[in-house]
């Protein structure tokens, strides 16, 4: 089996990407067809006109059913999220000796590669390097036991209800990546930014099946295939299955590095 392709040592290092049709150590369930689209993989370049419109789901469910489902989920989940998040926030504030540091704010790549601020409960002590360098090196013992619990159960994602209310995210969709990891994935996975045609989500098909990708390009390929399968189907039945499976994934603590 070929070794996983590791991330470059810095943003200036050039790494040869996986080529379309390259032989992987597993059979891809999908055959990709860009349909003549030419999406720009650079998150700094923003939208790419009609190409995004062609990738956007346009069925009856996408136009009417999904907005209704989102509204119902907000009404039902918001009181629960607030009730669960508040004590976790207070524990974090005591742990980091600061209310401000209890919440971690990070730039992520969102809908149509627009950057936005993502909110999480802080789970790691400070790194001496950049966020990209911290991602390359891993946690290096910077995650305390309570932080590990938050990550493994995905409870650190609860503050992203704010992102949903702001319109930057939704409940179900592809996981938003950091700018650097998005660029890394785009270099190694052809068409990776197509997943940004829909709003990123707190949970999703890739989140509950693939788990943590780290700096492994083949894992990003698998995540991309799951996200593409979801985007192409985009149905109520898929959303309900994901919503039902997400609590089971959390209870099994199949989150961080699972």
PASEBA-1860 file (N, C-alpha, C; in nm, 3 decimals):
! residues 258
1> XXXXXXXX> 0.086/-0.120/0.000/0.000/0.000/0.000/0.089/0.123/0.000 ~ 0.062/0.220/-0.089/0.143/0.341/-0.090/0.130/0.415/0.042 ~ 0.240/0.479/0.084/0.237/0.555/0.207/0.153/0.679/0.190 ~ 0.082/0.724/0.297/0.004/0.849/0.288/0.094/0.966/0.256 ~ 0.046/1.056/0.174/0.121/1.176/0.140/0.110/1.274/0.254 ~ 0.221/1.318/0.309/0.221/1.407/0.423/0.221/1.552/0.379 ~ 0.178/1.639/0.470/0.171/1.781/0.440/0.310/1.837/0.419 ~ 0.323/1.942/0.337/0.452/2.005/0.316/0.498/2.073/0.443
9> XXXXXXXX> 0.632/2.089/0.465/0.684/2.149/0.587/0.652/2.295/0.602 ~ 0.598/2.360/0.505/0.564/2.501/0.515/0.484/2.542/0.396 ~ 0.417/2.658/0.403/0.329/2.698/0.294/0.400/2.726/0.163 ~ 0.535/2.745/0.165/0.606/2.774/0.041/0.659/2.649/-0.028 ~ 0.650/2.535/0.039/0.703/2.413/-0.020/0.606/2.358/-0.122 ~ 0.657/2.318/-0.237/0.572/2.264/-0.344/0.570/2.112/-0.337 ~ 0.453/2.057/-0.336/0.436/1.912/-0.331/0.354/1.870/-0.450 ~ 0.396/1.766/-0.520/0.322/1.720/-0.638/0.188/1.666/-0.596
17> XXXXXXXX> 0.078/1.713/-0.657/-0.055/1.664/-0.620/-0.084/1.528/-0.679 ~ -0.182/1.461/-0.619/-0.232/1.338/-0.679/-0.296/1.372/-0.812 ~ -0.271/1.299/-0.914/-0.327/1.325/-1.045/-0.460/1.254/-1.060 ~ -0.548/1.310/-1.143/-0.675/1.245/-1.170/-0.650/1.107/-1.230 ~ -0.718/1.008/-1.176/-0.700/0.871/-1.225/-0.585/0.798/-1.161 ~ -0.516/0.863/-1.063/-0.405/0.796/-0.997/-0.456/0.674/-0.922 ~ -0.376/0.569/-0.919/-0.416/0.446/-0.852/-0.406/0.463/-0.702 ~ -0.514/0.442/-0.631/-0.519/0.451/-0.487/-0.535/0.311/-0.429
25> XXXXXXXX> -0.504/0.295/-0.297/-0.513/0.162/-0.237/-0.655/0.121/-0.200 ~ -0.754/0.180/-0.267/-0.894/0.142/-0.245/-0.971/0.185/-0.367 ~ -1.087/0.125/-0.390/-1.166/0.154/-0.508/-1.258/0.273/-0.483 ~ -1.248/0.377/-0.566/-1.335/0.493/-0.552/-1.477/0.458/-0.594 ~ -1.578/0.492/-0.511/-1.716/0.459/-0.546/-1.776/0.555/-0.647 ~ -1.709/0.664/-0.679/-1.765/0.764/-0.769/-1.671/0.789/-0.885 ~ -1.727/0.822/-0.999/-1.647/0.863/-1.113/-1.675/1.010/-1.137 ~ -1.572/1.092/-1.121/-1.593/1.235/-1.123/-1.601/1.288/-1.265
33> XXXXXXXX> -1.690/1.384/-1.285/-1.705/1.452/-1.412/-1.729/1.599/-1.383 ~ -1.632/1.684/-1.413/-1.644/1.827/-1.385/-1.742/1.896/-1.477 ~ -1.783/1.830/-1.584/-1.879/1.892/-1.675/-1.828/2.020/-1.738 ~ -1.697/2.029/-1.754/-1.641/2.149/-1.814/-1.621/2.263/-1.717 ~ -1.648/2.240/-1.586/-1.630/2.346/-1.488/-1.482/2.369/-1.464 ~ -1.450/2.492/-1.427/-1.311/2.527/-1.400/-1.307/2.607/-1.271 ~ -1.335/2.540/-1.159/-1.337/2.608/-1.031/-1.197/2.644/-0.988 ~ -1.182/2.765/-0.938/-1.053/2.808/-0.886/-1.034/2.750/-0.748
41> XXXXXXXX> -0.922/2.680/-0.725/-0.899/2.615/-0.597/-0.842/2.710/-0.492 ~ -0.811/2.833/-0.529/-0.751/2.927/-0.436/-0.858/2.994/-0.352 ~ -0.860/2.971/-0.219/-0.966/3.028/-0.138/-0.964/3.179/-0.134 ~ -0.855/3.240/-0.175/-0.849/3.385/-0.173/-0.923/3.448/-0.291 ~ -0.957/3.369/-0.390/-1.017/3.424/-0.511/-1.170/3.425/-0.508 ~ -1.229/3.373/-0.398/-1.374/3.385/-0.381/-1.453/3.305/-0.482 ~ -1.570/3.360/-0.520/-1.661/3.289/-0.607/-1.610/3.278/-0.750 ~ -1.670/3.186/-0.824/-1.629/3.166/-0.962/-1.751/3.163/-1.052
49> XXXXXXXX> -1.842/3.257/-1.029/-1.955/3.278/-1.120/-2.048/3.160/-1.132 ~ -2.085/3.129/-1.256/-2.189/3.030/-1.282/-2.146/2.889/-1.246 ~ -2.016/2.862/-1.232/-1.971/2.728/-1.195/-2.030/2.687/-1.061 ~ -2.034/2.778/-0.966/-2.093/2.747/-0.835/-2.241/2.716/-0.849 ~ -2.311/2.792/-0.934/-2.454/2.769/-0.952/-2.482/2.630/-1.007 ~ -2.393/2.581/-1.093/-2.412/2.448/-1.149/-2.391/2.338/-1.044 ~ -2.310/2.367/-0.944/-2.282/2.269/-0.840/-2.383/2.275/-0.726 ~ -2.454/2.383/-0.714/-2.551/2.401/-0.605/-2.671/2.309/-0.625
57> XXXXXXXX> -2.711/2.231/-0.522/-2.832/2.149/-0.533/-2.953/2.238/-0.560 ~ -3.039/2.198/-0.657/-3.150/2.282/-0.699/-3.285/2.212/-0.699 ~ -3.295/2.098/-0.635/-3.422/2.025/-0.632/-3.523/2.090/-0.538 ~ -3.640/2.030/-0.531/-3.747/2.080/-0.444/-3.703/2.078/-0.298 ~ -3.636/1.972/-0.258/-3.590/1.963/-0.120/-3.489/2.073/-0.089 ~ -3.395/2.097/-0.181/-3.294/2.200/-0.158/-3.356/2.338/-0.146 ~ -3.460/2.365/-0.225/-3.519/2.500/-0.226/-3.622/2.522/-0.117 ~ -3.696/2.417/-0.078/-3.804/2.436/0.017/-3.791/2.348/0.141
65> XXXXXXXX> -3.761/2.219/0.121/-3.756/2.127/0.233/-3.643/2.154/0.330 ~ -3.523/2.179/0.277/-3.407/2.198/0.365/-3.421/2.324/0.450 ~ -3.465/2.439/0.397/-3.484/2.556/0.484/-3.584/2.531/0.597 ~ -3.690/2.455/0.568/-3.788/2.423/0.673/-3.723/2.334/0.779 ~ -3.646/2.233/0.735/-3.577/2.145/0.829/-3.481/2.224/0.917 ~ -3.406/2.316/0.858/-3.311/2.397/0.935/-3.383/2.480/1.041 ~ -3.496/2.540/1.003/-3.571/2.622/1.098/-3.623/2.538/1.214 ~ -3.672/2.418/1.184/-3.721/2.329/1.289/-3.607/2.285/1.381
73> XXXXXXXX> -3.491/2.255/1.323/-3.377/2.213/1.403/-3.330/2.325/1.496 ~ -3.332/2.449/1.448/-3.294/2.561/1.534/-3.391/2.575/1.651 ~ -3.521/2.568/1.623/-3.620/2.581/1.729/-3.607/2.472/1.834 ~ -3.581/2.349/1.788/-3.574/2.236/1.880/-3.441/2.231/1.955 ~ -3.331/2.258/1.885/-3.199/2.236/1.943/-3.142/2.354/2.019 ~ -3.185/2.476/1.988/-3.123/2.593/2.050/-3.130/2.591/2.203 ~ -3.247/2.565/2.264/-3.249/2.559/2.411/-3.156/2.451/2.468 ~ -3.151/2.336/2.401/-3.065/2.226/2.448/-2.918/2.264/2.435
81> XXXXXXXX> -2.882/2.324/2.323/-2.743/2.364/2.300/-2.698/2.466/2.404 ~ -2.783/2.563/2.434/-2.749/2.663/2.535/-2.732/2.598/2.671 ~ -2.823/2.507/2.707/-2.818/2.442/2.838/-2.693/2.356/2.854 ~ -2.649/2.291/2.747/-2.531/2.205/2.754/-2.403/2.288/2.744 ~ -2.402/2.389/2.660/-2.281/2.466/2.635/-2.242/2.551/2.754 ~ -2.338/2.608/2.824/-2.308/2.700/2.934/-2.220/2.637/3.042 ~ -2.253/2.519/3.097/-2.161/2.462/3.197/-2.025/2.424/3.139 ~ -2.022/2.377/3.015/-1.893/2.345/2.952/-1.810/2.471/2.935
89> XXXXXXXX> -1.875/2.580/2.899/-1.806/2.709/2.886/-1.747/2.753/3.020 ~ -1.824/2.737/3.128/-1.776/2.778/3.260/-1.657/2.693/3.305 ~ -1.663/2.563/3.278/-1.549/2.476/3.310/-1.426/2.519/3.232 ~ -1.444/2.550/3.106/-1.334/2.594/3.023/-1.278/2.727/3.072 ~ -1.367/2.818/3.114/-1.321/2.948/3.163/-1.236/2.931/3.289 ~ -1.275/2.837/3.375/-1.193/2.809/3.494/-1.060/2.747/3.453 ~ -1.067/2.654/3.357/-0.944/2.584/3.313/-0.844/2.682/3.252 ~ -0.891/2.775/3.171/-0.801/2.869/3.103/-0.795/3.006/3.173
97> XXXXXXXX> -0.864/3.018/3.285/-0.861/3.138/3.368/-0.901/3.263/3.290 ~ -0.996/3.244/3.200/-1.041/3.358/3.119/-1.170/3.320/3.048 ~ -1.271/3.408/3.058/-1.393/3.385/2.982/-1.367/3.397/2.833 ~ -1.282/3.492/2.795/-1.253/3.515/2.653/-1.182/3.395/2.592 ~ -1.087/3.336/2.666/-1.009/3.224/2.612/-1.086/3.093/2.616 ~ -1.200/3.090/2.682/-1.279/2.967/2.685/-1.333/2.932/2.547 ~ -1.350/3.034/2.462/-1.396/3.014/2.324/-1.280/3.035/2.229 ~ -1.267/2.944/2.134/-1.161/2.951/2.033/-1.223/2.998/1.902
105> XXXXXXXX> -1.167/3.104/1.845/-1.217/3.160/1.719/-1.109/3.140/1.613 ~ -1.149/3.082/1.500/-1.052/3.048/1.395/-1.110/3.077/1.258 ~ -1.026/3.125/1.167/-1.067/3.147/1.029/-1.084/3.013/0.959 ~ -1.196/2.995/0.891/-1.222/2.874/0.813/-1.272/2.912/0.675 ~ -1.264/2.817/0.582/-1.312/2.836/0.445/-1.453/2.781/0.436 ~ -1.547/2.866/0.396/-1.687/2.828/0.398/-1.751/2.821/0.261 ~ -1.877/2.864/0.254/-1.957/2.854/0.133/-1.891/2.930/0.018 ~ -1.872/2.861/-0.094/-1.808/2.917/-0.213/-1.671/2.976/-0.182
113> XXXXXXXX> -1.601/2.911/-0.089/-1.465/2.943/-0.043/-1.454/3.080/0.022 ~ -1.565/3.133/0.073/-1.557/3.258/0.149/-1.504/3.227/0.289 ~ -1.409/3.304/0.339/-1.361/3.283/0.476/-1.462/3.336/0.578 ~ -1.465/3.274/0.696/-1.551/3.319/0.804/-1.489/3.279/0.937 ~ -1.539/3.335/1.045/-1.490/3.305/1.179/-1.572/3.190/1.238 ~ -1.505/3.082/1.275/-1.569/2.966/1.334/-1.545/2.966/1.485 ~ -1.649/2.928/1.562/-1.641/2.928/1.708/-1.638/2.785/1.761 ~ -1.549/2.762/1.857/-1.541/2.633/1.923/-1.506/2.655/2.070
121> XXXXXXXX> -1.536/2.556/2.153/-1.482/2.556/2.288/-1.334/2.523/2.280 ~ -1.252/2.601/2.345/-1.107/2.578/2.338/-1.073/2.443/2.401 ~ -0.989/2.367/2.333/-0.950/2.235/2.383/-0.800/2.218/2.400 ~ -0.721/2.312/2.350/-0.575/2.297/2.352/-0.509/2.416/2.418 ~ -0.394/2.389/2.480/-0.310/2.498/2.528/-0.245/2.566/2.408 ~ -0.193/2.685/2.429/-0.138/2.764/2.320/-0.018/2.696/2.256 ~ -0.005/2.715/2.125/0.110/2.667/2.050/0.209/2.782/2.033 ~ 0.337/2.747/2.027/0.439/2.849/2.007/0.457/2.886/1.860
129> XXXXXXXX> 0.399/2.808/1.771/0.409/2.837/1.628/0.276/2.883/1.572 ~ 0.264/2.880/1.440/0.140/2.918/1.374/0.039/2.804/1.383 ~ -0.087/2.833/1.348/-0.189/2.729/1.348/-0.155/2.620/1.247 ~ -0.096/2.660/1.133/-0.058/2.562/1.032/0.051/2.469/1.085 ~ 0.149/2.525/1.156/0.256/2.443/1.213/0.202/2.351/1.321 ~ 0.105/2.402/1.399/0.044/2.317/1.502/-0.031/2.201/1.438 ~ -0.099/2.227/1.325/-0.171/2.121/1.253/-0.074/2.016/1.201 ~ 0.043/2.060/1.151/0.143/1.966/1.100/0.197/1.875/1.210
137> XXXXXXXX> 0.225/1.935/1.327/0.292/1.862/1.433/0.195/1.781/1.518 ~ 0.066/1.812/1.511/-0.030/1.745/1.598/-0.040/1.815/1.732 ~ -0.108/1.752/1.826/-0.135/1.819/1.954/-0.011/1.829/2.042 ~ 0.084/1.735/2.028/0.209/1.736/2.105/0.185/1.752/2.255 ~ 0.084/1.682/2.307/0.057/1.687/2.449/-0.009/1.815/2.498 ~ -0.061/1.897/2.405/-0.122/2.024/2.444/-0.271/2.012/2.473 ~ -0.326/1.893/2.465/-0.469/1.874/2.489/-0.490/1.812/2.627 ~ -0.546/1.887/2.723/-0.571/1.832/2.856/-0.685/1.730/2.851
145> XXXXXXXX> -0.704/1.653/2.958/-0.809/1.550/2.957/-0.948/1.604/2.924 ~ -0.985/1.719/2.980/-1.117/1.774/2.949/-1.126/1.812/2.802 ~ -1.018/1.863/2.746/-1.015/1.896/2.604/-1.029/1.772/2.517 ~ -0.966/1.661/2.559/-0.981/1.536/2.486/-1.126/1.488/2.488 ~ -1.191/1.502/2.604/-1.331/1.463/2.614/-1.417/1.547/2.520 ~ -1.395/1.678/2.517/-1.472/1.766/2.429/-1.451/1.728/2.283 ~ -1.329/1.697/2.245/-1.300/1.664/2.106/-1.360/1.529/2.067 ~ -1.342/1.431/2.152/-1.388/1.296/2.118/-1.540/1.287/2.110
153> XXXXXXXX> -1.609/1.371/2.184/-1.755/1.373/2.181/-1.810/1.479/2.086 ~ -1.722/1.562/2.031/-1.760/1.674/1.944/-1.837/1.783/2.017 ~ -1.838/1.780/2.148/-1.908/1.886/2.222/-1.839/2.021/2.207 ~ -1.713/2.020/2.167/-1.644/2.148/2.143/-1.703/2.223/2.024 ~ -1.785/2.154/1.942/-1.845/2.218/1.825/-1.975/2.292/1.857 ~ -2.027/2.279/1.979/-2.157/2.337/2.010/-2.166/2.488/1.988 ~ -2.061/2.566/2.017/-2.070/2.710/1.990/-2.094/2.745/1.843 ~ -2.082/2.648/1.754/-2.107/2.678/1.613/-2.255/2.699/1.584
161> XXXXXXXX> -2.339/2.683/1.687/-2.477/2.729/1.672/-2.478/2.878/1.638 ~ -2.380/2.954/1.691/-2.367/3.096/1.655/-2.341/3.111/1.506 ~ -2.258/3.024/1.449/-2.231/3.028/1.306/-2.356/2.999/1.224 ~ -2.439/2.907/1.275/-2.564/2.876/1.206/-2.657/2.997/1.209 ~ -2.667/3.061/1.324/-2.754/3.178/1.335/-2.702/3.294/1.250 ~ -2.570/3.301/1.231/-2.512/3.405/1.146/-2.524/3.374/0.998 ~ -2.557/3.248/0.964/-2.571/3.209/0.824/-2.444/3.160/0.760 ~ -2.337/3.141/0.839/-2.209/3.092/0.785/-2.204/2.941/0.774
169> XXXXXXXX> -2.289/2.873/0.852/-2.290/2.728/0.855/-2.433/2.679/0.862 ~ -2.449/2.548/0.850/-2.578/2.484/0.868/-2.555/2.360/0.954 ~ -2.660/2.284/0.980/-2.645/2.167/1.065/-2.572/2.053/0.993 ~ -2.603/2.032/0.866/-2.547/1.919/0.792/-2.477/1.970/0.666 ~ -2.351/1.933/0.650/-2.275/1.977/0.534/-2.129/1.939/0.550 ~ -2.045/1.971/0.453/-1.902/1.939/0.463/-1.835/2.020/0.574 ~ -1.736/1.961/0.636/-1.666/2.029/0.745/-1.581/2.142/0.689 ~ -1.591/2.265/0.744/-1.507/2.375/0.695/-1.362/2.357/0.738
177> XXXXXXXX> -1.271/2.378/0.646/-1.129/2.361/0.672/-1.061/2.494/0.700 ~ -0.947/2.489/0.769/-0.861/2.605/0.779/-0.811/2.642/0.638 ~ -0.772/2.766/0.619/-0.724/2.809/0.488/-0.606/2.723/0.444 ~ -0.513/2.697/0.536/-0.393/2.622/0.499/-0.426/2.476/0.467 ~ -0.513/2.414/0.546/-0.547/2.275/0.519/-0.634/2.263/0.394 ~ -0.716/2.365/0.368/-0.794/2.367/0.245/-0.700/2.373/0.124 ~ -0.599/2.458/0.130/-0.502/2.468/0.021/-0.425/2.337/0.004 ~ -0.388/2.276/0.116/-0.319/2.147/0.111/-0.405/2.042/0.042
185> XXXXXXXX> -0.533/2.035/0.080/-0.622/1.936/0.021/-0.645/1.964/-0.127 ~ -0.657/2.092/-0.164/-0.677/2.126/-0.305/-0.558/2.085/-0.390 ~ -0.439/2.090/-0.333/-0.318/2.050/-0.407/-0.313/1.899/-0.430 ~ -0.370/1.823/-0.336/-0.357/1.679/-0.342/-0.483/1.606/-0.386 ~ -0.597/1.673/-0.384/-0.723/1.609/-0.422/-0.789/1.692/-0.531 ~ -0.788/1.646/-0.656/-0.847/1.724/-0.765/-0.994/1.754/-0.739 ~ -1.033/1.880/-0.757/-1.171/1.920/-0.742/-1.218/1.935/-0.599 ~ -1.127/1.940/-0.503/-1.165/1.940/-0.362/-1.258/2.055/-0.327
193> XXXXXXXX> -1.240/2.172/-0.389/-1.321/2.288/-0.350/-1.466/2.278/-0.397 ~ -1.501/2.175/-0.477/-1.642/2.158/-0.515/-1.731/2.136/-0.394 ~ -1.675/2.081/-0.287/-1.752/2.059/-0.165/-1.800/2.191/-0.105 ~ -1.734/2.302/-0.141/-1.773/2.433/-0.089/-1.892/2.494/-0.163 ~ -1.951/2.418/-0.254/-2.070/2.468/-0.324/-2.190/2.476/-0.231 ~ -2.186/2.405/-0.119/-2.295/2.412/-0.021/-2.239/2.460/0.112 ~ -2.327/2.507/0.198/-2.284/2.557/0.329/-2.215/2.447/0.409 ~ -2.108/2.480/0.480/-2.045/2.381/0.568/-2.137/2.349/0.686
201> XXXXXXXX> -2.116/2.233/0.746/-2.205/2.189/0.853/-2.131/2.147/0.979 ~ -2.206/2.142/1.089/-2.151/2.091/1.214/-2.131/1.940/1.204 ~ -2.228/1.872/1.142/-2.214/1.729/1.117/-2.233/1.704/0.968 ~ -2.204/1.583/0.925/-2.216/1.551/0.784/-2.177/1.407/0.759 ~ -2.194/1.363/0.636/-2.164/1.224/0.602/-2.017/1.191/0.626 ~ -1.927/1.280/0.583/-1.784/1.254/0.602/-1.747/1.256/0.750 ~ -1.811/1.345/0.827/-1.777/1.357/0.969/-1.808/1.229/1.046 ~ -1.917/1.161/1.010/-1.958/1.043/1.086/-1.911/0.912/1.023
209> XXXXXXXX> -1.836/0.920/0.915/-1.785/0.797/0.852/-1.633/0.795/0.842 ~ -1.573/0.909/0.813/-1.429/0.914/0.790/-1.351/0.956/0.914 ~ -1.404/1.053/0.989/-1.335/1.098/1.109/-1.223/1.195/1.077 ~ -1.123/1.199/1.163/-1.015/1.297/1.155/-0.919/1.260/1.042 ~ -0.887/1.358/0.956/-0.801/1.330/0.841/-0.654/1.359/0.869 ~ -0.625/1.447/0.966/-0.486/1.483/0.992/-0.423/1.546/0.869 ~ -0.297/1.515/0.843/-0.230/1.565/0.723/-0.207/1.452/0.622 ~ -0.305/1.364/0.612/-0.301/1.250/0.521/-0.386/1.282/0.398
217> XXXXXXXX> -0.322/1.294/0.282/-0.393/1.332/0.159/-0.497/1.228/0.118 ~ -0.469/1.100/0.142/-0.565/0.996/0.105/-0.691/1.003/0.191 ~ -0.675/1.043/0.316/-0.793/1.061/0.401/-0.876/1.180/0.353 ~ -0.810/1.284/0.303/-0.884/1.397/0.246/-0.958/1.354/0.119 ~ -0.898/1.264/0.042/-0.966/1.212/-0.075/-1.094/1.139/-0.035 ~ -1.085/1.060/0.070/-1.203/0.987/0.115/-1.310/1.083/0.168 ~ -1.268/1.183/0.243/-1.363/1.283/0.291/-1.432/1.352/0.174 ~ -1.353/1.387/0.072/-1.408/1.455/-0.044/-1.512/1.368/-0.114
225> XXXXXXXX> -1.485/1.240/-0.127/-1.581/1.151/-0.192/-1.712/1.143/-0.113 ~ -1.702/1.138/0.019/-1.823/1.136/0.101/-1.900/1.267/0.085 ~ -1.828/1.380/0.087/-1.894/1.510/0.072/-1.959/1.524/-0.066 ~ -1.893/1.473/-0.169/-1.949/1.480/-0.303/-2.072/1.391/-0.316 ~ -2.067/1.274/-0.255/-2.183/1.185/-0.259/-2.303/1.252/-0.192 ~ -2.277/1.319/-0.082/-2.386/1.390/-0.012/-2.439/1.506/-0.095 ~ -2.349/1.584/-0.155/-2.391/1.700/-0.234/-2.474/1.657/-0.353 ~ -2.437/1.549/-0.418/-2.509/1.505/-0.536/-2.646/1.447/-0.502
233> XXXXXXXX> -2.658/1.380/-0.389/-2.785/1.322/-0.350/-2.874/1.428/-0.285 ~ -2.825/1.492/-0.183/-2.890/1.604/-0.113/-3.039/1.579/-0.093 ~ -3.071/1.487/-0.005/-3.211/1.446/0.013/-3.248/1.447/0.160 ~ -3.377/1.450/0.186/-3.428/1.445/0.323/-3.389/1.314/0.390 ~ -3.395/1.204/0.318/-3.362/1.075/0.378/-3.216/1.072/0.425 ~ -3.125/1.127/0.344/-2.985/1.133/0.385/-2.967/1.221/0.508 ~ -3.034/1.336/0.509/-3.021/1.427/0.623/-3.072/1.361/0.751 ~ -3.185/1.291/0.744/-3.239/1.226/0.862/-3.148/1.115/0.912
241> XXXXXXXX> -3.088/1.041/0.817/-2.994/0.935/0.858/-2.873/0.995/0.928 ~ -2.821/1.104/0.875/-2.704/1.168/0.936/-2.739/1.222/1.075 ~ -2.856/1.284/1.087/-2.899/1.336/1.216/-2.915/1.225/1.319 ~ -2.964/1.110/1.278/-2.982/0.998/1.370/-2.849/0.934/1.408 ~ -2.756/0.930/1.314/-2.627/0.866/1.339/-2.530/0.955/1.417 ~ -2.548/1.085/1.412/-2.455/1.177/1.478/-2.448/1.156/1.629 ~ -2.563/1.146/1.702/-2.553/1.120/1.846/-2.483/0.988/1.878 ~ -2.503/0.886/1.794/-2.435/0.758/1.816/-2.285/0.774/1.800
249> XXXXXXXX> -2.244/0.853/1.701/-2.102/0.880/1.679/-2.043/0.952/1.800 ~ -2.120/1.046/1.856/-2.072/1.122/1.972/-2.062/1.033/2.095 ~ -2.165/0.950/2.120/-2.164/0.863/2.236/-2.050/0.763/2.229 ~ -2.020/0.716/2.110/-1.909/0.622/2.091/-1.774/0.690/2.098 ~ -1.776/0.824/2.112/-1.653/0.905/2.120/-1.565/0.878/1.999 ~ -1.630/0.883/1.880/-1.559/0.857/1.756/-1.520/0.987/1.688 ~ -1.478/1.085/1.767/-1.446/1.215/1.711/-1.301/1.229/1.673 ~ -1.233/1.312/1.747/-1.095/1.351/1.721/-1.003/1.228/1.706
257> XX> -0.936/1.222/1.589/-0.840/1.114/1.557/-0.901/0.975/1.569 ~ -1.032/0.964/1.544/-1.093/0.830/1.551/-1.092/0.764/1.414
END
